Amino acid sequence: MEQVVIASAVRTPIGSYLGALREVPAYVLGALVLNEAVKRANVDPARVEDVIMGQSYQSGEYVNIARMALLTAGWPVEVPGITLDRRCCSGLDAICFGAMKIQCGHASIVVAGGVESMSTAEFYIPGEFIKWGMEGRRDPRWGFMPRGHGSLSMWGLPLFDRIQRARVMSQPIERFGELNSMMTWAEAAARGENISREEADRWALRSHRRACEAIDSGKFREEIVPVVVPRKKGQSLAIDTDEPPRRDTALEKLSRLPVVYEDGICTAGNSSSENDGAAAVVLMGESCALALGIQPLASLKSFAVAAADPTLTYPAVPAAVDKAMNRAELTVEDMDLIEIQEAFAAQMLADAKLMKIDSADLDRKVNVNGSGISLGHPIAATGTMRMVTLLHELRRRNARFGLETICGGGGHGIAAIVERTPDGDS
């Protein structure tokens, strides 16, 4: 089976919800990272056999974002694209799906990634509430609309925020009850693994400090492609720095924040945020990289997905990690760097505990440049973004093995292990 290597890895800066990137369409963010990824790998877009992108908040404005982004990027129309959704796992899963195409001999070069513009996620009215009342008509702007697809002035209809509603509908209410937020299973993790409010707040503080240190040291510059945002007055603004990390974060401030659930430990301060951004990697077979004279960043050693009770979710992370480790014949102790996505501090700490990561390795190896609490969580983009940062950090440290793992809505977990390609080897 063909060994899969990662030839390049890039991301946009991460924008805050309704922040600097709020007016940039998701497919434009996707186009930026697609073009930069192939440029850095020195690959002609025409040689790409498929583009696989994750997006969790697809809508009528964002239809098959992979294809839309590659066409927006100016790539040949013959390059296909497909979009997948495994909620928060999507960006990493896109990489895994691309790798499987190469391993099976169905492609030599695949570009994979994730994109999310949570700032532009739609509000919607479910079709069953309105289509029965729609009459066919000719609209002066939109032309003829057949029955069921017109416009209707009607009040008293449900208007859903796709972001919030998706959390409720990631699992059937009839079977699991209504999970009105992902935070419910973070609280379950805190109770099940005895994670305290102080521990969660201290980890949140660490996350912000590590992210700010990484930004100040210039670590992220090599992995970020700036996003140029048009301005109504004056010159366009180039956004090249992650927006969410808070420099004024202090333990006293975190401790004063109210909990969301009366008997819980989760607050806005020790939870991830809603964000905008995109990331992409170029995947190819090892033989293809050798033939093209490309020096890869790393090889993809193994990957796995797992699932658990969606009212808990967090146990799916160690389950996925165990599968990936067994396939690679490695252990967590072999990992030089570990990315455990911080959807919530409680969940991250619970997963680290179940993975049997001791306190020394927790501080030395895990989320060394911050994660979701500080850098944000642009859902389907996050998995690729964390991989981009992991790959660059492995090279900076001349380290060998890296692990990334993420929990996802609906009770999913995903994990992938990469091995840095030694400098000078192909």
C-alpha positions as CSV (number, residue, x, y, z in Angstrom):
1,M,0.0,0.0,0.0
2,E,1.4,3.4,-1.0
3,Q,2.8,5.5,1.8
4,V,1.1,8.9,1.9
5,V,3.2,12.1,2.5
6,I,2.2,15.6,3.2
7,A,4.0,18.0,0.8
8,S,2.8,21.3,2.2
9,A,0.4,22.7,4.8
10,V,-1.0,26.2,5.1
11,R,-3.9,28.0,6.9
12,T,-5.5,31.4,7.1
13,P,-5.4,33.4,10.3
14,I,-8.3,32.6,12.5
15,G,-11.0,35.3,12.7
16,S,-13.3,35.9,15.7
17,Y,-17.0,35.5,15.3
18,L,-18.3,38.6,13.4
19,G,-14.7,39.8,13.5
20,A,-12.1,40.6,10.9
21,L,-13.1,37.9,8.4
22,R,-16.8,38.3,8.8
23,E,-17.4,39.5,5.3
24,V,-15.1,37.1,3.5
25,P,-17.1,34.2,1.9
26,A,-16.1,30.7,2.9
27,Y,-15.2,29.8,-0.7
28,V,-12.8,32.7,-0.9
29,L,-11.0,31.5,2.3
30,G,-10.9,28.1,0.7
31,A,-9.5,29.4,-2.5
32,L,-6.7,31.2,-0.7
33,V,-5.4,28.1,1.1
34,L,-5.8,25.9,-2.0
35,N,-3.6,28.2,-4.1
36,E,-1.0,28.7,-1.4
37,A,-0.8,24.9,-0.6
38,V,-0.1,23.9,-4.2
39,K,2.3,26.9,-4.6
40,R,4.4,25.8,-1.6
41,A,4.4,22.2,-2.8
42,N,5.3,23.3,-6.3
43,V,2.4,21.4,-7.8
44,D,0.5,22.4,-10.8
45,P,-3.3,22.5,-9.9
46,A,-4.0,20.6,-13.1
47,R,-2.2,17.6,-11.6
48,V,-4.5,17.5,-8.5
49,E,-6.9,14.6,-8.9
50,D,-9.3,15.5,-6.2
51,V,-10.0,18.3,-3.7
52,I,-11.6,17.1,-0.4
53,M,-12.8,19.8,2.0
54,G,-14.7,19.6,5.3
55,Q,-17.4,22.1,6.0
56,S,-20.0,21.7,8.8
57,Y,-22.2,24.7,8.1
58,Q,-23.1,24.2,4.4
59,S,-26.0,26.1,3.1
60,G,-27.6,27.4,-0.1
61,E,-24.8,30.0,-0.2
62,Y,-22.1,27.3,0.3
63,V,-22.8,24.4,-2.0
64,N,-20.0,21.8,-2.2
65,I,-17.4,24.2,-0.9
66,A,-14.5,22.1,-2.2
67,R,-15.6,22.5,-5.8
68,M,-16.7,26.1,-5.3
69,A,-13.3,27.0,-3.7
70,L,-11.2,25.4,-6.4
71,L,-13.2,27.1,-9.1
72,T,-12.9,30.4,-7.3
73,A,-9.1,29.8,-7.1
74,G,-9.0,29.6,-10.9
75,W,-8.1,26.0,-11.1
76,P,-8.9,24.0,-14.2
77,V,-12.6,23.0,-14.5
78,E,-11.5,19.4,-14.9
79,V,-10.4,19.2,-11.2
80,P,-13.2,17.6,-9.1
81,G,-14.1,18.5,-5.5
82,I,-16.2,17.0,-2.7
83,T,-17.3,18.3,0.7
84,L,-17.7,16.1,3.8
85,D,-19.1,16.7,7.3
86,R,-18.2,14.8,10.4
87,R,-18.7,18.0,12.5
88,C,-15.6,19.0,14.4
89,C,-13.6,16.0,13.0
90,S,-14.2,17.1,9.4
91,G,-11.0,18.9,8.7
92,L,-8.8,16.0,9.8
93,D,-11.1,13.5,8.2
94,A,-10.7,15.2,4.9
95,I,-7.0,14.5,5.1
96,C,-7.8,10.9,6.0
97,F,-10.2,10.4,3.1
98,G,-7.6,11.9,0.7
99,A,-5.0,9.6,2.1
100,M,-7.2,6.6,1.5
101,K,-7.7,7.5,-2.1
102,I,-3.9,7.6,-2.6
103,Q,-3.4,4.3,-0.6
104,C,-6.0,2.6,-2.7
105,G,-4.3,3.7,-6.0
106,H,-7.2,6.0,-7.0
107,A,-5.1,9.2,-6.9
108,S,-1.5,10.3,-6.8
109,I,-2.1,13.9,-5.6
110,V,-5.0,15.1,-3.5
111,V,-5.5,18.4,-1.7
112,A,-7.5,18.2,1.5
113,G,-8.6,20.7,4.1
114,G,-11.4,22.4,5.8
115,V,-13.2,25.7,5.8
116,E,-15.7,27.4,8.0
117,S,-17.2,30.9,8.1
118,M,-19.3,30.8,11.2
119,S,-19.9,34.5,10.9
120,T,-21.9,33.9,7.7
121,A,-23.7,30.8,8.8
122,E,-27.3,31.1,7.8
123,F,-30.5,31.5,9.6
124,Y,-33.2,29.4,8.1
125,I,-36.9,28.4,8.1
126,P,-37.5,24.6,7.8
127,G,-39.1,23.8,4.5
128,E,-42.0,21.8,6.0
129,F,-43.3,25.0,7.6
130,I,-43.6,27.0,4.5
131,K,-43.6,24.9,1.3
132,W,-47.2,23.9,1.8
133,G,-48.2,27.5,1.5
134,M,-46.1,28.5,-1.5
135,E,-47.9,29.3,-4.7
136,G,-46.1,29.4,-8.0
137,R,-45.3,33.0,-9.1
138,R,-43.1,35.1,-11.3
139,D,-40.9,37.3,-9.2
140,P,-39.7,40.6,-10.8
141,R,-36.1,39.9,-9.7
142,W,-35.8,36.1,-9.5
143,G,-38.0,35.0,-12.4
144,F,-40.5,32.1,-12.3
145,M,-40.7,30.1,-9.1
146,P,-42.7,26.9,-9.2
147,R,-45.1,25.9,-6.4
148,G,-43.1,25.3,-3.2
149,H,-40.1,27.5,-4.2
150,G,-41.6,31.0,-4.1
151,S,-41.7,33.8,-1.5
152,L,-44.3,34.2,1.1
153,S,-45.0,36.9,3.7
154,M,-45.9,34.9,6.8
155,W,-45.3,35.5,10.5
156,G,-45.0,33.0,13.4
157,L,-42.6,30.7,11.6
158,P,-39.5,29.2,13.4
159,L,-36.3,30.9,12.4
160,F,-33.3,28.7,13.2
161,D,-29.6,29.7,13.7
162,R,-27.9,26.9,11.8
163,I,-25.0,26.9,14.3
164,Q,-27.2,26.4,17.4
165,R,-29.7,24.1,15.7
166,A,-27.0,21.8,14.4
167,R,-25.9,21.1,18.0
168,V,-29.4,20.0,18.9
169,M,-29.8,17.9,15.7
170,S,-26.4,16.1,15.7
171,Q,-28.3,13.2,17.4
172,P,-31.9,12.2,17.3
173,I,-33.9,13.8,20.1
174,E,-36.2,10.8,20.3
175,R,-33.3,8.6,21.4
176,F,-31.0,10.8,23.3
177,G,-33.1,13.7,24.5
178,E,-32.3,17.3,23.6
179,L,-28.7,18.3,23.9
180,N,-29.1,22.1,23.7
181,S,-25.3,22.6,23.5
182,M,-22.1,20.6,23.1
183,M,-21.2,21.9,26.6
184,T,-23.5,19.3,28.1
185,W,-21.0,16.5,27.3
186,A,-18.1,18.7,28.6
187,E,-19.9,18.8,31.9
188,A,-20.4,15.1,31.7
189,A,-16.6,14.8,31.2
190,A,-16.0,17.0,34.2
191,R,-18.2,14.9,36.4
192,G,-17.0,11.5,35.1
193,E,-13.3,12.3,35.3
194,N,-13.4,14.6,38.4
195,I,-12.2,17.8,36.6
196,S,-12.5,20.9,38.8
197,R,-13.4,24.4,37.8
198,E,-10.0,25.6,38.9
199,E,-8.3,23.0,36.7
200,A,-10.3,24.1,33.7
201,D,-9.6,27.7,34.3
202,R,-5.9,27.1,34.7
203,W,-5.8,25.2,31.5
204,A,-7.7,28.0,29.7
205,L,-5.1,30.5,31.0
206,R,-2.3,28.3,29.8
207,S,-3.9,28.1,26.3
208,H,-4.1,31.8,25.9
209,R,-0.6,32.3,27.2
210,R,0.9,29.7,24.8
211,A,-1.0,31.1,21.8
212,C,0.1,34.7,22.5
213,E,3.7,33.5,23.0
214,A,3.6,31.7,19.7
215,I,2.2,34.8,17.9
216,D,4.8,37.1,19.5
217,S,7.7,34.7,18.6
218,G,6.5,34.7,14.9
219,K,5.9,30.9,15.0
220,F,2.7,31.1,13.0
221,R,4.0,33.3,10.2
222,E,5.4,30.5,8.1
223,E,2.1,28.6,8.2
224,I,-0.3,31.5,7.6
225,V,-1.4,32.9,4.2
226,P,-2.8,36.5,4.8
227,V,-6.4,37.3,3.9
228,V,-6.9,40.6,2.2
229,V,-10.1,42.3,3.3
230,P,-11.5,45.1,1.3
231,R,-12.3,48.3,3.2
232,K,-15.1,50.7,2.4
233,K,-12.7,53.6,2.7
234,G,-9.0,53.6,2.0
235,Q,-6.7,50.6,1.2
236,S,-7.5,47.0,1.8
237,L,-6.4,45.4,5.0
238,A,-4.2,42.3,5.1
239,I,-5.2,40.1,8.1
240,D,-2.2,37.9,9.0
241,T,-2.5,37.2,12.7
242,D,-5.0,35.1,14.7
243,E,-7.6,37.3,16.2
244,P,-9.1,35.3,19.1
245,P,-6.2,35.0,21.7
246,R,-6.7,37.3,24.7
247,R,-3.6,38.9,26.1
248,D,-5.5,40.2,29.2
249,T,-6.6,36.7,30.3
250,A,-5.9,36.2,34.0
251,L,-6.9,33.5,36.4
252,E,-8.8,36.0,38.5
253,K,-10.9,37.1,35.5
254,L,-11.6,33.5,34.5
255,S,-12.7,32.6,38.0
256,R,-15.3,35.4,38.1
257,L,-17.0,34.3,34.9
258,P,-20.4,32.7,35.5
259,V,-21.0,29.1,34.7
260,V,-23.4,28.3,31.9
261,Y,-25.1,25.5,33.8
262,E,-25.9,26.0,37.4
263,D,-24.2,22.9,38.7
264,G,-21.4,22.9,36.1
265,I,-17.8,24.2,35.7
266,C,-17.9,25.4,32.0
267,T,-17.8,29.1,31.3
268,A,-17.2,31.2,28.2
269,G,-13.6,31.5,29.4
270,N,-12.8,27.8,29.5
271,S,-14.6,26.9,26.3
272,S,-13.8,27.3,22.6
273,S,-15.3,30.0,20.5
274,E,-17.0,30.3,17.1
275,N,-14.6,31.4,14.4
276,D,-13.8,31.8,10.7
277,G,-10.9,30.3,8.7
278,A,-9.6,27.7,6.3
279,A,-6.6,25.4,5.9
280,A,-5.3,22.9,3.3
281,V,-2.6,20.3,2.8
282,V,-1.2,18.7,-0.3
283,L,-1.2,14.9,-0.1
284,M,0.7,12.6,-2.4
285,G,2.1,9.1,-2.7
286,E,5.7,8.8,-1.5
287,S,6.7,7.6,-5.0
288,C,5.0,10.6,-6.6
289,A,6.9,13.0,-4.3
290,L,10.2,11.2,-5.2
291,A,9.5,11.5,-8.9
292,L,8.6,15.2,-8.6
293,G,11.7,16.0,-6.4
294,I,9.4,17.2,-3.5
295,Q,10.7,17.2,0.1
296,P,7.6,16.3,2.2
297,L,6.9,17.7,5.6
298,A,5.9,14.4,7.0
299,S,4.3,11.0,6.3
300,L,0.9,10.0,7.6
301,K,1.5,6.9,9.7
302,S,-2.0,6.0,10.7
303,F,-5.5,7.4,11.4
304,A,-8.7,6.2,12.9
305,V,-12.2,7.3,13.8
306,A,-14.3,6.1,16.7
307,A,-17.7,6.8,18.2
308,A,-19.4,6.9,21.6
309,D,-22.6,7.9,23.3
310,P,-23.3,11.4,21.9
311,T,-24.4,12.6,25.4
312,L,-20.8,12.0,26.4
313,T,-18.7,12.1,23.2
314,Y,-15.4,12.6,25.0
315,P,-14.6,8.8,25.3
316,A,-14.5,8.6,21.5
317,V,-11.2,10.5,21.6
318,P,-9.1,7.9,23.5
319,A,-10.9,5.2,21.5
320,A,-9.8,6.7,18.2
321,V,-6.3,7.3,19.6
322,D,-6.0,3.6,20.7
323,K,-7.0,2.5,17.2
324,A,-4.5,4.8,15.5
325,M,-1.7,3.8,17.9
326,N,-2.4,0.1,17.3
327,R,-2.3,0.5,13.6
328,A,1.0,2.4,13.8
329,E,2.4,0.0,16.4
330,L,3.2,3.0,18.6
331,T,2.2,4.3,22.0
332,V,1.2,7.7,23.3
333,E,4.6,7.8,25.1
334,D,6.3,7.7,21.6
335,M,4.6,11.0,20.6
336,D,6.8,14.1,20.7
337,L,3.9,16.5,20.3
338,I,0.2,16.0,20.9
339,E,-2.7,18.1,19.8
340,I,-5.9,17.4,21.7
341,Q,-8.5,19.9,20.5
342,E,-9.8,22.1,23.2
343,A,-13.5,22.2,22.5
344,F,-13.7,22.7,26.3
345,A,-11.0,22.6,29.0
346,A,-13.0,20.0,30.9
347,Q,-13.2,17.7,27.8
348,M,-9.5,18.2,27.0
349,L,-8.4,17.4,30.5
350,A,-10.7,14.4,30.7
351,D,-9.3,13.0,27.4
352,A,-5.7,13.5,28.5
353,K,-6.5,11.6,31.7
354,L,-8.1,8.7,29.8
355,M,-5.1,8.7,27.5
356,K,-2.9,8.3,30.6
357,I,-0.8,11.4,29.8
358,D,1.1,12.3,33.0
359,S,1.4,15.9,34.2
360,A,4.9,16.4,32.9
361,D,4.0,15.3,29.4
362,L,0.8,17.3,29.5
363,D,2.7,20.5,30.0
364,R,5.6,19.6,27.7
365,K,3.9,18.0,24.8
366,V,0.2,18.9,24.6
367,N,-1.1,21.9,22.8
368,V,2.2,23.7,23.1
369,N,0.9,26.7,21.0
370,G,-2.6,26.9,22.4
371,S,-5.7,25.4,20.9
372,G,-9.5,25.9,20.6
373,I,-9.9,27.9,23.8
374,S,-7.4,30.5,22.7
375,L,-7.1,30.2,19.0
376,G,-10.7,29.4,18.4
377,H,-12.6,26.6,16.7
378,P,-13.8,27.2,13.1
379,I,-15.5,23.7,13.3
380,A,-14.6,21.9,10.0
381,A,-11.4,23.9,9.5
382,T,-10.0,23.1,12.9
383,G,-8.8,19.6,12.2
384,T,-6.7,20.8,9.3
385,M,-5.5,23.9,11.1
386,R,-4.2,21.9,14.1
387,M,-2.4,19.6,11.7
388,V,-0.8,22.5,9.9
389,T,0.5,23.9,13.2
390,L,1.6,20.4,14.4
391,L,3.6,19.8,11.2
392,H,5.4,23.1,11.4
393,E,6.1,22.6,15.1
394,L,7.6,19.2,14.5
395,R,10.1,20.7,12.1
396,R,11.0,23.6,14.4
397,R,11.8,21.1,17.2
398,N,13.4,18.5,14.9
399,A,10.9,16.1,16.5
400,R,9.7,12.8,15.0
401,F,6.1,11.8,15.9
402,G,3.0,13.9,16.3
403,L,-0.5,13.0,17.3
404,E,-3.7,15.0,16.6
405,T,-7.1,14.1,18.0
406,I,-10.4,15.8,18.0
407,C,-13.9,15.1,19.5
408,G,-16.9,15.9,17.3
409,G,-20.7,16.4,17.6
410,G,-22.8,13.3,17.5
411,G,-20.3,11.3,19.6
412,H,-17.3,11.1,17.2
413,G,-13.6,11.0,17.8
414,I,-10.8,11.1,15.3
415,A,-7.0,10.7,15.6
416,A,-4.0,10.8,13.2
417,I,-0.3,10.2,13.7
418,V,2.3,11.8,11.5
419,E,6.1,11.2,11.3
420,R,8.3,14.2,10.3
421,T,10.4,13.6,7.2
422,P,14.0,14.1,8.2
423,D,15.7,17.0,6.5
424,G,17.5,15.9,3.3
425,D,15.4,12.7,2.9
426,S,12.5,12.2,0.5
